[in-house]
Amino acid sequence: MCVLPSAALAEEQEQAADTDSVSCGCVNRGGLAAAATLEPEGPGYVIPEPWRARGLRYGTQELVGLIRRAAAAVAREHPGARLGVADLSLRRGGAARHHRSHQSGRDVDLLYYAVDASDQPVAPGGCMPSYGPDRRASRCASPERREVAPRRFDVARNWALVRAMLTDEHVRVRVIFMSLGVRRWLLEHAASLGEPRALIRRAEGILLRPPGPRAHTDHMHVRIACTLDDRRRGRCRTDPDPRGRWFGRLRCPRRTVAAAAR
């Protein structure tokens, strides 16, 4: 079964929301009912190819709303750039190619904002550039490793994005996976801006290196918490199933899908 959080953590992470979408099960063995759809582009963001063609642009209403609001907030604060949005989930959730999680509508991969040598925003393209210790990138992440126009990690916009998500009034972010180097750049930038200490402490607990070999030098992986409604109707669980996706498929209960469709 999915690992349940402690009572204190559950109380902190749960989001009280009265919505129709339902996240079922775990992020690595779950489903999605009455999914919300993220349009291919909108204020402050775009889903570039190849992710647009994959069709993984569905999530809970909470996740889709968070992406829209956060991207728009960054665009207002730092005009001229658009957030590159990669994969969310399939319309009904479940296992998706390229991912071990992303099954229950609560995960999304976001490309890092970048600038060129003239400090002008670089439009998100068809791959995820991997940033080195010097904050620069000139190649896509594996497996293709093809060259891209040189660029530099845009610490101001990336921090603005993280701040917008962590301070969102409607959604509770569970975790944001990224490399330790990227985490350090963002936290140092936040401190240099004089951000509230409570916000920095929260970021320290949310910005984490993912388990496994991938360091996430090329994108951030955002995961939101289950809502109270998700827990009640979809048996949503905060933590991944330790048995993983290979223990069989888990769909939303039929009564949940039927109720969500009404």
C-alpha positions as CSV (number, residue, x, y, z in Angstrom):
1,M,0.0,0.0,0.0
2,C,1.0,3.6,-0.3
3,V,3.0,5.0,2.7
4,L,0.8,7.2,4.8
5,P,2.3,10.4,6.3
6,S,2.3,11.2,10.0
7,A,-0.9,12.8,11.3
8,A,0.9,16.1,11.7
9,L,2.4,16.0,8.2
10,A,-1.0,15.0,6.7
11,E,-2.7,17.9,8.4
12,E,0.0,20.3,7.1
13,Q,-0.1,19.0,3.5
14,E,-3.8,18.4,2.9
15,Q,-5.6,21.0,0.9
16,A,-9.2,21.7,1.5
17,A,-10.8,22.1,-1.9
18,D,-14.3,21.5,-3.3
19,T,-13.5,20.5,-6.9
20,D,-14.7,17.9,-9.3
21,S,-11.2,16.4,-10.3
22,V,-10.0,13.6,-8.2
23,S,-6.5,12.3,-7.8
24,C,-6.5,8.6,-7.0
25,G,-3.9,6.4,-5.3
26,C,-0.2,7.3,-5.5
27,V,1.9,9.3,-7.9
28,N,3.6,6.1,-9.1
29,R,0.5,3.8,-9.0
30,G,-2.7,5.8,-9.4
31,G,-5.4,7.3,-11.6
32,L,-7.2,10.6,-12.4
33,A,-10.9,11.4,-12.7
34,A,-12.5,14.4,-14.3
35,A,-9.1,15.8,-15.2
36,A,-8.5,19.5,-15.9
37,T,-6.7,20.3,-19.2
38,L,-3.7,22.6,-19.5
39,E,-4.0,24.5,-22.8
40,P,-1.0,24.3,-25.1
41,E,-0.2,27.9,-24.3
42,G,-1.4,30.7,-22.1
43,P,-0.3,33.8,-20.2
44,G,3.3,33.3,-19.4
45,Y,3.7,29.7,-20.4
46,V,3.9,27.3,-23.4
47,I,4.0,23.5,-23.9
48,P,6.7,23.1,-26.5
49,E,7.2,20.1,-28.7
50,P,7.8,17.2,-28.2
51,W,5.7,17.4,-25.0
52,R,2.7,18.9,-26.7
53,A,2.5,15.9,-29.0
54,R,2.8,13.4,-26.1
55,G,-0.6,14.5,-24.8
56,L,0.3,14.4,-21.1
57,R,-1.3,17.7,-20.3
58,Y,-3.9,16.7,-17.8
59,G,-4.0,17.1,-14.0
60,T,-6.1,17.9,-11.1
61,Q,-7.8,21.3,-11.2
62,E,-5.4,22.3,-8.4
63,L,-2.3,21.5,-10.3
64,V,-3.5,23.1,-13.6
65,G,-4.6,26.2,-11.8
66,L,-1.2,26.4,-10.0
67,I,0.7,26.3,-13.2
68,R,-1.4,29.0,-14.8
69,R,-1.2,31.3,-11.8
70,A,2.5,30.9,-11.2
71,A,3.5,31.4,-14.8
72,A,1.4,34.5,-15.1
73,A,2.9,35.8,-11.8
74,V,6.5,35.4,-13.2
75,A,5.5,37.1,-16.5
76,R,4.1,40.1,-14.5
77,E,7.2,40.4,-12.3
78,H,9.7,39.7,-15.1
79,P,8.2,40.4,-18.5
80,G,9.6,38.8,-21.6
81,A,9.9,35.1,-20.8
82,R,7.5,32.2,-21.0
83,L,7.6,29.1,-18.8
84,G,8.2,25.8,-20.6
85,V,5.8,23.2,-19.4
86,A,6.6,19.5,-20.1
87,D,4.6,16.5,-19.0
88,L,1.7,16.4,-16.5
89,S,-0.4,13.2,-16.7
90,L,-2.6,11.2,-19.1
91,R,-6.3,12.1,-19.1
92,R,-7.2,9.2,-16.9
93,G,-3.8,9.0,-15.2
94,G,-2.0,5.7,-15.0
95,A,1.5,4.7,-16.2
96,A,3.0,6.9,-18.8
97,R,6.1,6.5,-21.0
98,H,9.2,8.3,-19.8
99,H,8.0,8.5,-16.2
100,R,7.9,6.5,-13.0
101,S,5.4,8.9,-11.4
102,H,3.0,11.4,-13.0
103,Q,0.1,8.8,-12.6
104,S,-2.4,10.7,-10.5
105,G,-2.5,14.2,-11.8
106,R,-0.4,15.8,-9.2
107,D,3.0,16.0,-10.9
108,V,4.4,18.3,-13.6
109,D,7.9,18.9,-15.1
110,L,8.9,22.5,-15.7
111,L,11.8,23.7,-17.8
112,Y,14.1,26.1,-16.2
113,Y,14.0,29.7,-17.3
114,A,17.2,30.8,-19.2
115,V,18.8,33.9,-20.6
116,D,21.3,34.4,-23.4
117,A,24.7,36.3,-23.3
118,S,22.8,39.6,-23.6
119,D,20.5,38.7,-20.6
120,Q,17.6,38.3,-22.9
121,P,15.1,35.5,-22.2
122,V,15.6,32.3,-24.2
123,A,12.4,30.7,-25.4
124,P,11.7,27.2,-24.2
125,G,12.6,24.7,-27.0
126,G,12.3,21.0,-27.7
127,C,14.7,19.7,-25.1
128,M,15.8,20.2,-21.5
129,P,19.2,21.9,-21.4
130,S,21.4,20.6,-18.6
131,Y,23.1,23.3,-16.4
132,G,26.6,22.9,-15.1
133,P,28.3,24.3,-12.0
134,D,28.9,27.6,-13.9
135,R,25.1,27.9,-14.4
136,R,25.5,27.6,-18.1
137,A,24.1,25.1,-20.6
138,S,24.9,24.2,-24.2
139,R,23.6,20.7,-24.5
140,C,20.4,18.9,-23.9
141,A,20.1,16.4,-21.1
142,S,20.4,12.7,-21.8
143,P,19.7,10.7,-23.8
144,E,20.2,12.8,-26.9
145,R,22.8,15.3,-25.6
146,R,22.4,17.4,-28.7
147,E,23.8,21.0,-28.7
148,V,21.6,24.0,-28.1
149,A,22.3,27.7,-28.2
150,P,24.4,28.6,-25.2
151,R,22.4,30.0,-22.3
152,R,22.6,30.8,-18.6
153,F,20.3,29.7,-15.8
154,D,17.9,32.6,-15.0
155,V,18.0,32.6,-11.3
156,A,15.7,35.6,-10.8
157,R,12.8,34.1,-12.8
158,N,13.3,30.6,-11.5
159,W,13.2,31.8,-7.9
160,A,10.1,33.9,-8.8
161,L,8.4,30.8,-10.1
162,V,9.3,28.8,-6.9
163,R,8.1,31.7,-4.7
164,A,4.8,31.9,-6.6
165,M,4.1,28.2,-6.1
166,L,5.1,28.1,-2.5
167,T,2.9,31.2,-1.6
168,D,-0.1,30.1,-3.7
169,E,-3.3,30.6,-1.6
170,H,-5.1,27.7,-3.2
171,V,-2.6,24.8,-3.5
172,R,-0.1,23.2,-1.2
173,V,3.1,22.1,-2.9
174,R,4.4,18.8,-1.5
175,V,7.9,18.8,-3.1
176,I,9.9,20.3,-5.9
177,F,12.7,18.0,-7.1
178,M,15.8,19.7,-8.5
179,S,19.6,19.2,-8.3
180,L,21.5,20.3,-5.2
181,G,23.3,22.9,-7.2
182,V,20.1,24.5,-8.5
183,R,18.7,24.4,-5.0
184,R,21.7,26.3,-3.7
185,W,21.5,28.9,-6.4
186,L,17.8,29.6,-5.6
187,L,18.2,29.7,-1.9
188,E,21.2,32.0,-2.1
189,H,19.3,34.3,-4.4
190,A,16.3,34.3,-2.1
191,A,18.6,35.3,0.8
192,S,20.2,38.1,-1.2
193,L,16.7,39.5,-1.9
194,G,15.9,39.6,1.8
195,E,13.0,37.2,1.4
196,P,11.1,36.4,4.6
197,R,12.9,33.8,6.7
198,A,9.8,31.7,7.0
199,L,9.6,31.5,3.2
200,I,13.3,30.5,2.9
201,R,12.8,27.8,5.6
202,R,9.8,26.4,3.7
203,A,11.8,26.4,0.4
204,E,14.6,24.5,2.2
205,G,12.2,21.8,3.1
206,I,10.4,21.6,-0.3
207,L,13.4,21.9,-2.8
208,L,14.9,18.5,-2.7
209,R,17.2,16.3,-4.8
210,P,15.1,13.4,-6.3
211,P,15.9,9.8,-5.3
212,G,17.8,7.8,-7.8
213,P,20.6,8.6,-10.2
214,R,19.0,11.7,-12.0
215,A,20.1,15.0,-10.5
216,H,17.5,17.2,-12.3
217,T,20.0,19.7,-13.6
218,D,17.6,20.2,-16.6
219,H,14.2,20.7,-15.1
220,M,12.2,20.9,-11.8
221,H,9.6,18.3,-11.0
222,V,6.7,19.8,-9.0
223,R,4.3,17.6,-7.0
224,I,1.3,18.9,-5.0
225,A,-0.3,17.4,-2.0
226,C,-3.6,15.5,-2.0
227,T,-6.7,17.5,-1.2
228,L,-9.1,16.4,1.5
229,D,-11.5,15.5,-1.4
230,D,-8.9,13.5,-3.2
231,R,-8.3,11.5,0.0
232,R,-12.0,10.9,0.6
233,R,-13.1,10.0,-3.0
234,G,-9.9,8.8,-4.6
235,R,-8.0,7.3,-1.7
236,C,-5.2,9.6,-2.6
237,R,-1.9,9.1,-0.8
238,T,0.9,11.6,-0.4
239,D,3.8,9.3,-0.7
240,P,4.7,6.9,-3.6
241,D,3.8,3.2,-3.4
242,P,7.0,1.4,-2.4
243,R,6.1,-1.5,-4.7
244,G,6.0,0.9,-7.7
245,R,4.2,0.9,-11.0
246,W,5.0,-2.8,-11.7
247,F,2.6,-4.0,-9.0
248,G,-0.3,-3.7,-11.3
249,R,-2.5,-0.8,-12.4
250,L,-4.6,1.2,-10.1
251,R,-7.6,3.1,-11.5
252,C,-10.0,5.5,-9.8
253,P,-13.0,3.7,-8.3
254,R,-15.9,3.5,-10.7
255,R,-18.2,5.4,-8.3
256,T,-15.6,8.2,-8.1
257,V,-15.4,8.5,-11.9
258,A,-19.2,8.4,-12.2
259,A,-19.7,11.0,-9.5
260,A,-17.0,13.3,-11.0
261,A,-18.6,13.1,-14.4
262,R,-22.0,14.4,-13.1
